[in-house]
Amino acid sequence: MPRRVQAPTLAELDTDAAHVPESFLKKRAQQQEAAAAAAAARAEAKVANKAKKAEHFKRAEKYVQEYLQAEQGLIKARRAARASGDFFVEPQAKLALVVRIRGVLGVSPKVRKVLQLLRLRQIHNGVFVRLNKATLQMLQIVTPYVAWGYPNLKTVKELIYKRGFGKVNKQRIPITDNAMVESSFKGVADADIICIEDLIHEIYTVGPAFKAANNFLWPFKLSSPSGGFTKKRLHYNEGGDAGCRQEQINGLVRKML
């Protein structure tokens, strides 16, 4: 009976280049080139990410100093007015946080349209709004159905970090890293936004790219407030929940996070 001879392996054939198939040599060369290119890309990305991270920290520190200087300036102005016996007029708010607190049952078409324009399509939805004559008139129309006020820096940060979702390719995607924010604002005019702190600063200060930043943010989906509402049908000034509550909106939002 003839003896069966086992075919040589590629490793054995590799000892003698004359026996290695040409297709195998080409494939191996391509794989080596691809691996080298991937390693070079990883090293380049690592260096770039390190530089970006340093820039993110630099911007965050700059914003902290800016917020502190603005706060200290207000404190000095209040003390100077008190010392001279004058009244200090607080700067007019530029940013509002609007939270929908009632449904659509029995709502007139005009009110429903304004709620739609404000992107408040569901109960307990929250959005940031730039305050001007037009938006104040819109808020006046929907006063019985919303609670709104002037958010502070802490509220803006907590909303974006805890409940922040972005609009990416018309999809609701959670804001998890700075790369997502940077890619979303690439090519947008007047939008120097490369990290989440840039986004917070643009919203809080109502900067030149506020419209793009606010449109990027999906309406916040908040929970029912712990302890519940008092009286939704009454205005806040009458002991209820609807309407403008100025700085007191911060306490309500923290109950809804």
Secondary structure, DSSP 8 states (H G I E B T S, - for coil): ---------HHHHHTSGGGS-HHHHHHHHHHHHHHHHHHHHHHHHHHHHHHHHHHHHHHHHHHHHHHHHHHHHHHHHHHHHHHTT---------EEEEEE-S--TT--HHHHHHHHHTT--STTEEEEEE-SHHHHHHHHHTGGGEEEE---HHHHHHHHHHH-EEEETTEEEE---HHHHHHHTTT-TT----SHHHHHHHHHTT-TTHHHHHHHB--EE----TT--S-TTSBGGGTSSBEE-GGGHHHHHHHH-
